[in-house]
Amino acid sequence: MSSIPEESQDAGWRGKFSGFALGLSIFAVLWFAAAAIGTKLGLWSWQFGLGKMTIGWGPMLLMAALGVSVIAIIVALIKAPRKQALMLALGALLISGLAFGRVLAFGGQAGRLPPLHEVQTDWSNPIQPSAALLAARESTGALNTVEDAPVVPAGADARWPGTGGRLVSELQEEAEFDPATQSSPKDAPYPQIDTLVEPAASYDMAFAAALAAVEDRGWTIVTNDVEAGSIEATQTSFWFDFKDDILIRVVPDGDGSRIDVRSISRVGLSDLGANSKRVRDLLNEIEVRLN
């Protein structure tokens, strides 16, 4: 009888430690959500929410949760294994492990993609932003300027050697999928982005298709000028409340039309490929609507 209290006490200690490991793992995951939501609510700047909380402290917190989870598993298995403690410890390891794997994948993706925060289909004739769009960008403290021939900041060399000072248009072209030399779009960081030429679609049809595609996405329309063939819209991300601007230009081309798109983030050096994917998806939908 005297051994029962000792065994129960031992099991309780192990269970509490495993419970702590599980709680720490859950807290680490919630930390990332808090960083994004706090930024979205304006409780702190995106530099603090993304740079410090997410990129700086987040991975360290997950590593600590992983370490504690492993220790909890070892403790639960010493001498007489305790089922409840082991299950809690395994749950902690699963949560922290999956989250840490996601962070590693995020870092790998960032390193694979070029340090670009904008793309467009025609750099030889850049789409020009309206005064209304420039005012909207300025009102939110946009750090990225809209230029005809932007270059990658010199500071990018620290993480992406050889990219600082180079034209954005050059890096975009190098990153895009090239059917002539690559067998699959998966072989390239970016999808192929070209002007959409629709010989059978009139100007009015093309403009209407582009506007409908924008409206279906729920983007905030800044300008809608059918006479100028210009549509400008803003997409706001759910996490961190980041805003990216999409500029669309429609011009007549004989009996058909040509559609160009430019997508640019307001802040940040690398968009992790979001703008290129957005442009490609938008052009695909417009093409489907016209055909």
Phi, psi and chi 1 to 4 in degrees:
 res  aa     phi    psi   chi1   chi2   chi3   chi4
   1 MET       -  -31.9  -65.0  -64.9  -67.1      -
   2 SER   -68.3  -21.6   59.4      -      -      -
   3 SER   -80.0  -17.5   63.6      -      -      -
   4 ILE   -66.8  -49.0  -64.7  178.2      -      -
   5 PRO   -59.2  -40.3  -24.0   35.6      -      -
   6 GLU   -62.3  -42.8 -178.3 -179.6   -8.2      -
   7 GLU   -67.0  -40.8 -177.4  177.5  -20.9      -
   8 SER   -65.6  -39.1  -60.9      -      -      -
   9 GLN   -64.5  -41.9 -176.0  178.9    2.7      -
  10 ASP   -62.0  -44.8 -175.4   39.1      -      -
  11 ALA   -64.5  -39.4      -      -      -      -
  12 GLY   -63.7  -40.2      -      -      -      -
  13 TRP   -63.5  -42.9  177.8   83.6      -      -
  14 ARG   -65.6  -40.7  -65.2  178.4 -177.4 -173.9
  15 GLY   -63.8  -39.6      -      -      -      -
  16 LYS   -66.1  -40.2  -71.7  178.9 -179.7  179.0
  17 PHE   -66.8  -41.0 -172.5   79.2      -      -
  18 SER   -65.4  -37.4  -64.6      -      -      -
  19 GLY   -63.9  -37.5      -      -      -      -
  20 PHE   -63.6  -41.7  169.6   74.1      -      -
  21 ALA   -61.8  -42.3      -      -      -      -
  22 LEU   -65.3  -42.7  179.9   60.7      -      -
  23 GLY   -63.0  -39.9      -      -      -      -
  24 LEU   -65.6  -39.5 -178.6   59.9      -      -
  25 SER   -64.7  -43.5  -64.8      -      -      -
  26 ILE   -64.7  -41.9  -65.6  174.0      -      -
  27 PHE   -61.2  -39.3  174.0   78.0      -      -
  28 ALA   -63.0  -40.3      -      -      -      -
  29 VAL   -68.2  -43.8  173.0      -      -      -
  30 LEU   -64.9  -25.3  -66.9  177.6      -      -
  31 TRP   -58.8  -43.4  174.8  -92.5      -      -
  32 PHE   -66.0  -40.9  -71.9   87.8      -      -
  33 ALA   -64.3  -40.7      -      -      -      -
  34 ALA   -64.3  -37.9      -      -      -      -
  35 ALA   -61.2  -42.5      -      -      -      -
  36 ALA   -73.1  -45.6      -      -      -      -
  37 ILE   -66.2  -39.8  -65.9  173.8      -      -
  38 GLY   -61.7  -38.4      -      -      -      -
  39 THR   -66.1  -42.8  -57.3      -      -      -
  40 LYS   -63.0  -36.3 -172.4  179.2 -175.6   71.3
  41 LEU   -84.2   -3.5  -64.6  176.8      -      -
  42 GLY    80.3   18.1      -      -      -      -
  43 LEU   -73.2  -26.7  -60.1  179.8      -      -
  44 TRP  -154.3  169.0   43.9   70.3      -      -
  45 SER   -73.7  161.2   67.6      -      -      -
  46 TRP   -67.9  -27.6   69.8  -91.9      -      -
  47 GLN   -63.4  -38.0  -69.6   94.3  -26.7      -
  48 PHE   -76.8  -45.8 -179.1   78.6      -      -
  49 GLY   -64.6  -44.3      -      -      -      -
  50 LEU   -88.1  -48.9  178.9   62.5      -      -
  51 GLY   -69.5  -49.7      -      -      -      -
  52 LYS   -85.6  -58.1  -68.0  -69.7 -173.7 -178.6
  53 MET   -69.0  -44.5  -66.2 -176.5   68.0      -
  54 THR   -84.9  -56.5  -58.1      -      -      -
  55 ILE   -81.6  -36.0  -61.0  177.0      -      -
  56 GLY   -82.7  -60.8      -      -      -      -
  57 TRP   -91.3  -27.2  -58.8  -27.8      -      -
  58 GLY   -56.0  -52.5      -      -      -      -
  59 PRO   -60.5  -37.5  -26.3   35.7      -      -
  60 MET   -65.2  -38.2  -67.1 -172.1  -68.7      -
  61 LEU   -65.5  -40.0 -173.9   58.2      -      -
  62 LEU   -67.0  -38.2  -78.6  174.7      -      -
  63 MET   -63.7  -39.4  -72.3 -177.8   66.3      -
  64 ALA   -64.2  -41.6      -      -      -      -
  65 ALA   -63.9  -39.2      -      -      -      -
  66 LEU   -62.7  -45.9  -89.6  172.1      -      -
  67 GLY   -62.0  -44.9      -      -      -      -
  68 VAL   -64.3  -37.3  172.7      -      -      -
  69 SER   -63.2  -43.1  -61.7      -      -      -
  70 VAL   -63.7  -43.2  171.8      -      -      -
  71 ILE   -62.2  -39.6  -65.6  174.0      -      -
  72 ALA   -63.5  -37.6      -      -      -      -
  73 ILE   -65.2  -44.5  -69.0  175.7      -      -
  74 ILE   -61.7  -44.9  -65.0  173.8      -      -
  75 VAL   -61.7  -39.6  167.9      -      -      -
  76 ALA   -67.9  -24.0      -      -      -      -
  77 LEU   -95.2  -11.8  -68.3  173.5      -      -
  78 ILE   -66.0  133.6  -70.8  176.4      -      -
  79 LYS    59.9  -89.9  -65.2 -178.3  179.9  178.3
  80 ALA  -111.7  105.3      -      -      -      -
  81 PRO   -57.0  142.5  -23.8   34.4      -      -
  82 ARG  -114.4  117.2  -60.0  -67.9 -177.8  -98.2
  83 LYS   -59.2  -47.6 -178.0  177.3  180.0 -179.5
  84 GLN   -64.1  -44.9 -178.0  179.3    5.5      -
  85 ALA   -63.0  -40.9      -      -      -      -
  86 LEU   -66.1  -41.1 -179.3   60.2      -      -
  87 MET   -63.1  -42.1  -66.7  -61.7  -68.2      -
  88 LEU   -63.9  -41.9  -69.9  173.3      -      -
  89 ALA   -66.1  -40.9      -      -      -      -
  90 LEU   -65.4  -38.3  -71.3  174.1      -      -
  91 GLY   -62.8  -40.8      -      -      -      -
  92 ALA   -63.1  -42.6      -      -      -      -
  93 LEU   -65.6  -39.0 -178.5   65.2      -      -
  94 LEU   -64.0  -46.6  177.4   62.8      -      -
  95 ILE   -65.4  -51.0  -67.5  173.0      -      -
  96 SER   -67.6  -35.4   56.8      -      -      -
  97 GLY   -66.5  -45.3      -      -      -      -
  98 LEU   -64.3  -40.9  -71.0  175.5      -      -
  99 ALA   -65.5  -41.8      -      -      -      -
 100 PHE   -67.7  -35.7 -168.4   69.4      -      -
 101 GLY   -62.6  -37.5      -      -      -      -
 102 ARG   -65.7  -39.3  178.6   58.0 -178.4  164.8
 103 VAL   -65.1  -41.8  168.5      -      -      -
 104 LEU   -62.8  -41.1  -69.8  178.5      -      -
 105 ALA   -64.5  -39.2      -      -      -      -
 106 PHE   -60.9  -45.1  177.6   85.1      -      -
 107 GLY   -65.3  -39.4      -      -      -      -
 108 GLY   -64.1  -40.0      -      -      -      -
 109 GLN   -64.6  -42.1 -178.1 -175.4   17.8      -
 110 ALA   -62.5  -37.9      -      -      -      -
 111 GLY   -73.2  -29.4      -      -      -      -
 112 ARG   -77.7  -31.7  176.6  174.0  177.0  -96.1
 113 LEU   -88.6  149.6  -64.4  170.9      -      -
 114 PRO   -70.2  157.1   26.4  -34.5      -      -
 115 PRO   -79.7   70.4   30.4  -35.3      -      -
 116 LEU  -119.0  144.0  -57.4 -179.9      -      -
 117 HIS  -120.7   12.4   58.3 -104.1      -      -
 118 GLU  -157.1  153.2   73.8  164.6  -54.1      -
 119 VAL  -143.6  160.7  -60.5      -      -      -
 120 GLN  -158.1  164.4   67.6  173.1  -48.1      -
 121 THR   -81.8  -21.5   53.9      -      -      -
 122 ASP  -142.7   91.1 -173.8    4.2      -      -
 123 TRP   -76.0  -18.1  -78.8  105.9      -      -
 124 SER   -71.6  -22.5   63.6      -      -      -
 125 ASN  -139.5   76.4 -177.3   22.8      -      -
 126 PRO   -60.2  142.6  -20.6   32.5      -      -
 127 ILE   -71.8  128.8  -56.0  175.9      -      -
 128 GLN   -92.7  135.4  -59.0  -61.2  -38.0      -
 129 PRO   -77.1  151.2   30.0  -35.8      -      -
 130 SER   -80.7  166.2   67.9      -      -      -
 131 ALA   -63.1  -34.2      -      -      -      -
 132 ALA   -64.9  -41.2      -      -      -      -
 133 LEU   -69.2  -41.8 -178.9   62.1      -      -
 134 LEU   -61.6  -38.9  -69.3  175.8      -      -
 135 ALA   -65.7  -39.3      -      -      -      -
 136 ALA   -64.8  -40.1      -      -      -      -
 137 ARG   -66.1  -42.6  -69.8  174.4   62.8   85.7
 138 GLU   -65.2  -35.3 -176.0  177.8   -1.4      -
 139 SER   -66.2  -23.3   68.1      -      -      -
 140 THR  -101.6    7.8   59.9      -      -      -
 141 GLY    73.5   37.8      -      -      -      -
 142 ALA   -60.2  129.0      -      -      -      -
 143 LEU   -92.3  -24.3  -60.3  178.8      -      -
 144 ASN   -88.4  124.3  -63.0  -29.6      -      -
 145 THR   -85.3  157.0   57.4      -      -      -
 146 VAL   -98.7  111.4 -175.6      -      -      -
 147 GLU  -124.7  160.3  -56.7  173.4   -1.1      -
 148 ASP   -74.7  -35.6  -71.9  -13.8      -      -
 149 ALA  -136.7   69.3      -      -      -      -
 150 PRO   -67.5  150.9   27.1  -35.1      -      -
 151 VAL  -120.5  155.7  -63.0      -      -      -
 152 VAL   -73.9  132.7  177.1      -      -      -
 153 PRO   -56.5  147.5  -23.6   33.7      -      -
 154 ALA   -60.6  -30.4      -      -      -      -
 155 GLY   -64.1  -16.0      -      -      -      -
 156 ALA   -66.5  -20.1      -      -      -      -
 157 ASP   -60.7  -25.7  -84.6  -24.7      -      -
 158 ALA   -61.7  -35.1      -      -      -      -
 159 ARG  -109.9  -30.3 -174.4  165.9 -173.7  177.7
 160 TRP  -122.6   80.1  -65.3  -88.4      -      -
 161 PRO   -54.4  135.6  -24.9   34.9      -      -
 162 GLY    86.2    1.2      -      -      -      -
 163 THR   -98.4  -24.9   60.2      -      -      -
 164 GLY   -61.0  131.8      -      -      -      -
 165 GLY    85.4   -5.3      -      -      -      -
 166 ARG   -86.7  154.6  -65.6 -169.8   59.3 -168.1
 167 LEU   -67.6  137.8  -72.9  169.3      -      -
 168 VAL   -59.6  -38.9  167.5      -      -      -
 169 SER   -60.5  -37.5   56.6      -      -      -
 170 GLU   -68.5  -45.7  -68.5 -180.0   -6.7      -
 171 LEU   -64.6  -37.9  -70.6 -177.2      -      -
 172 GLN   -62.1  -45.3  177.4 -173.2  -37.2      -
 173 GLU   -62.4  -40.2 -177.1  178.5    3.9      -
 174 GLU   -68.1  -30.2  -68.0  174.9    2.8      -
 175 ALA   -84.0  -17.5      -      -      -      -
 176 GLU   -75.5  152.6  -73.8 -178.2    8.4      -
 177 PHE   -65.0  131.0  169.6   61.2      -      -
 178 ASP  -117.5  104.4 -176.8    3.3      -      -
 179 PRO   -59.2  -23.0  -20.6   32.8      -      -
 180 ALA   -73.7  -27.2      -      -      -      -
 181 THR  -121.0  -11.4   60.0      -      -      -
 182 GLN  -123.8  140.5  -63.5  169.2  -47.2      -
 183 SER   -84.7  -23.7   58.7      -      -      -
 184 SER  -143.4  145.5  169.2      -      -      -
 185 PRO   -57.5  -22.2  -26.1   35.2      -      -
 186 LYS   -69.1  -14.5  -65.4 -178.4  179.3  179.8
 187 ASP   -77.7  -11.0  -63.0  -27.9      -      -
 188 ALA  -121.4  148.4      -      -      -      -
 189 PRO   -64.2  -35.3  -21.7   33.2      -      -
 190 TYR  -116.5  151.1  -81.1    8.9      -      -
 191 PRO   -73.4  165.9   28.2  -35.6      -      -
 192 GLN   -73.7  130.3 -170.8  175.4   23.2      -
 193 ILE  -124.9  110.8  -57.1  172.4      -      -
 194 ASP  -133.7  162.7  -65.8  -43.4      -      -
 195 THR   -57.8  135.4  -60.1      -      -      -
 196 LEU   -87.9  114.3  177.3   59.8      -      -
 197 VAL  -105.7  121.7 -179.5      -      -      -
 198 GLU  -121.8   92.6  -70.1  -70.7  -19.8      -
 199 PRO   -62.8  -27.0  -19.7   32.7      -      -
 200 ALA   -99.9    0.0      -      -      -      -
 201 ALA  -105.6  120.1      -      -      -      -
 202 SER   -65.1  166.4   68.2      -      -      -
 203 TYR   -57.8  -46.3  171.4   81.8      -      -
 204 ASP   -62.6  -40.5  -70.4  -20.8      -      -
 205 MET   -64.1  -43.9  -68.2  171.8   57.5      -
 206 ALA   -65.3  -42.5      -      -      -      -
 207 PHE   -65.3  -42.7 -171.3   90.2      -      -
 208 ALA   -63.9  -38.6      -      -      -      -
 209 ALA   -67.1  -41.1      -      -      -      -
 210 ALA   -65.5  -43.1      -      -      -      -
 211 LEU   -65.4  -41.0 -178.9   59.1      -      -
 212 ALA   -63.9  -38.5      -      -      -      -
 213 ALA   -64.9  -39.6      -      -      -      -
 214 VAL   -66.0  -45.8  168.9      -      -      -
 215 GLU   -62.8  -39.4  -69.0  174.3  -22.0      -
 216 ASP   -64.3  -26.1  -81.2   -2.7      -      -
 217 ARG   -82.7   -8.8  -80.0  165.5  164.0   71.3
 218 GLY    75.8   17.6      -      -      -      -
 219 TRP   -71.3  154.1  -63.9  -16.0      -      -
 220 THR   -81.4  116.5  -59.5      -      -      -
 221 ILE   -81.2  125.1  -64.0  178.3      -      -
 222 VAL   -92.7  -47.9 -179.8      -      -      -
 223 THR  -136.2  151.4   62.5      -      -      -
 224 ASN  -148.8   88.7  172.4   14.1      -      -
 225 ASP  -117.0   97.1 -169.5  -18.6      -      -
 226 VAL   -68.1  -30.5   65.2      -      -      -
 227 GLU   -69.9  -37.7  -66.6 -176.2   -0.3      -
 228 ALA   -87.2   -9.1      -      -      -      -
 229 GLY    68.8   33.8      -      -      -      -
 230 SER  -122.1  131.5  173.3      -      -      -
 231 ILE  -129.6  130.3  -58.4  171.0      -      -
 232 GLU  -128.5  135.3  -66.0  174.0  -36.3      -
 233 ALA  -145.3  163.6      -      -      -      -
 234 THR  -127.9  131.1  -59.4      -      -      -
 235 GLN  -106.0  130.9  179.8 -178.0   16.2      -
 236 THR  -110.1  126.3  -57.3      -      -      -
 237 SER   -73.6  150.4   67.1      -      -      -
 238 PHE   -67.3  -47.3  178.5   79.5      -      -
 239 TRP   -85.8  134.7  -62.9  110.5      -      -
 240 PHE    70.1  -10.1  -68.2  101.3      -      -
 241 ASP    63.6   31.5 -152.0   37.7      -      -
 242 PHE   -69.3  145.0  -72.5  141.3      -      -
 243 LYS  -118.6  129.6  -62.2 -177.5 -175.7  -61.9
 244 ASP  -119.7  140.6  -64.2  -18.5      -      -
 245 ASP  -105.5  137.1  -63.2  -53.4      -      -
 246 ILE  -116.5  124.5  -57.4   93.6      -      -
 247 LEU  -113.8  127.5  -64.4   73.9      -      -
 248 ILE  -121.3  133.7  -56.7  172.5      -      -
 249 ARG  -124.3  125.1  179.6  178.3   62.9 -156.4
 250 VAL  -116.5  127.9 -177.6      -      -      -
 251 VAL  -133.5  147.3  -63.2      -      -      -
 252 PRO   -69.8  146.7   22.7  -31.2      -      -
 253 ASP  -138.8   86.2 -175.3   27.8      -      -
 254 GLY    66.1 -127.2      -      -      -      -
 255 ASP   -84.6   -7.2  -66.3  -27.8      -      -
 256 GLY  -107.6 -148.9      -      -      -      -
 257 SER  -155.8  162.3   56.2      -      -      -
 258 ARG  -126.5  137.8  -62.3  170.4   60.7   89.5
 259 ILE  -126.3  124.8  -57.0  172.4      -      -
 260 ASP  -117.4  151.4  -76.0  -64.9      -      -
 261 VAL  -136.2  140.8 -179.2      -      -      -
 262 ARG  -129.3  135.0 -177.2  177.6 -168.8  175.4
 263 SER  -131.5  127.9 -175.5      -      -      -
 264 ILE  -141.1  133.3  175.0  170.8      -      -
 265 SER   -81.0  150.5  -57.2      -      -      -
 266 ARG   -82.1  -29.8  -64.8 -172.3 -178.4 -176.8
 267 VAL  -138.0  161.2  -62.1      -      -      -
 268 GLY    97.7  150.4      -      -      -      -
 269 LEU   -86.9  -48.0  174.9   59.1      -      -
 270 SER  -113.4  135.1  173.9      -      -      -
 271 ASP   -97.4    4.8   60.8   14.8      -      -
 272 LEU    57.4   31.4  -62.8  179.1      -      -
 273 GLY    81.8    5.2      -      -      -      -
 274 ALA   -64.1  -41.0      -      -      -      -
 275 ASN   -68.4  -41.5  -75.7  -57.6      -      -
 276 SER   -64.7  -40.8   62.8      -      -      -
 277 LYS   -65.6  -39.8 -176.3  178.4 -174.6  -57.3
 278 ARG   -63.1  -44.5 -179.5 -176.7  -60.6  115.1
 279 VAL   -64.5  -45.6  170.9      -      -      -
 280 ARG   -63.0  -43.8 -177.9   67.7  -90.1  163.6
 281 ASP   -65.1  -39.7  -69.8  -13.5      -      -
 282 LEU   -65.6  -45.1  179.4   62.6      -      -
 283 LEU   -63.2  -38.8  -69.8  173.0      -      -
 284 ASN   -61.8  -42.9  -73.3  -18.8      -      -
 285 GLU   -67.8  -39.8 -179.4  172.8  -18.2      -
 286 ILE   -62.3  -41.7  -65.6  173.3      -      -
 287 GLU   -62.6  -42.4 -173.5  174.9   14.2      -
 288 VAL   -62.4  -42.1  168.9      -      -      -
 289 ARG   -63.6  -33.5  -71.7  176.5  177.0  -87.2
 290 LEU   -84.7  -14.3  -67.4  173.2      -      -
 291 ASN  -124.6      -  -66.5  -80.2      -      -
